[in-house]
């Protein structure tokens, strides 16, 4: 049991794609970090698990991309779209130097991230759920877990959209939108799919991409109003949606689904207050959005860097003030993206196909403008790449531009 007299610098609640990178980066900065993860092992979890190029660029900067691809997950190097059953006539994008996207299963990605946190020096405790918070007046000073009490200067809740930490600090939602879509997916074998394939219809969006073990992840999203009927016989509904798109079935020719169907209608969009005295929220705990444009993992990685920038710049001074800037910088990128995604999901099934496609493309273009793959700034780059910068100690604060990038 962790002794109540000991104190960490930072406790991170949750060891997946928001918590593990935050723990890794903070440990690389020389802080004493402890990760408390409720699961005893990091298997698959409900997730679209597309890691977009902005996120693979971060994996590359962190020195982890080769490890992720080494799990047997191929890079996603092509992108094909069918609109209304016909191949999109739009010309291919000019070649860029972007690092390709990838779609590792969470049972492959998350352990790589958590191992990197361990390697950086973070203590990791698995199978240890948080039961409550330690406080001193309004300030959070630690967590109560099944393994004992843990004290720290900062607690980061990176425990998903149903965050226990968010509930315990009563983090208010200042944007809260009901789900616009529902989604189902499973994995197929024998398809030959090597890139991202998207099929845009009047009231459904079908996607497929290669993942680990030579499997293809095949999903669809549709307006939330149909979820009640779909869940009565999910597999029949799923196959019916795919068969309604002959082009999709042609791409899947020779393939068969080999795992149970997964799905949910719990896809709200919300923003929570994400920093307070002694605490912060990262990833879906602070901001969750519809997965139509696959932003979840990329946003989690971005949050890990922004929180690290706030902590390292404020550690020797007013940490609360420094962290208060984190959600502002996050929202400068995330709120315009979220509004564009909301417009696209609201248009699914309610707009003419051409108008919906235009709205969806606008969301993608905005995403590229707001979060392009880029190297981090010089100071934080030393932390990102694994060079220890011991704290406390005199150091310059990382510079962030007006959009909140390092």
Order of alpha helices (4+ residues) and beta strands (2+ residues): beta-alpha-beta-alpha-alpha-beta-beta-beta-beta-alpha-beta-beta-beta-beta-alpha-beta-beta-beta-beta-beta-alpha-alpha-alpha-beta-beta-beta-beta-beta-beta-alpha-alpha-alpha-alpha
